[in-house]
């Protein structure tokens, strides 16, 4: 695969294996959705805390609260220095540690499983998937469920289907 995934810890007391989990989840999403014919690409996953995510959410989305995951997709047009053959920057996926842990506990999920799901969810947003309309949500959730199944993780939407809730509380940033 011609995609480089960079994982960084910017804030929060993440578990020792957090970088490995984030990279594994991002690569799983990319393997199923990224077309290598599009050429080399890069994306970053940022392990942050609620305070950092709240600041970004306020600055870029006008929402003064933390959320579990933010995805900021980039395009080649936004990268004027990208030369021919240079990797295309897909964007950033940013996780908020406290929110991820709280949601995992509330949903009775392993924190590592919830984190993996959120990274996959965020990467799919970078690649153009969305869940604003019912048909889009069904497609995106189905893909997430299939990807998580390949990683041995149960369907995160199973409980939500019973009460018609959506366990992901993010919205794509307006650009």
Protein Blocks (a to p, Z undefined) as FASTA:
>chain_A
ZZdcddddfbdjddfklmmmmmmmmmmmmmmmpcfknopaddddddddfklmmmmmmmmn
opacddfbdcddddfklmmklcghiacdfbdcdddfklmmmmmmmnopafklmmmmmmmm
mmmmmnopackbmklmmmmmmmmmmmmmmnopacfklmmmmnopafbfcdcddZZ
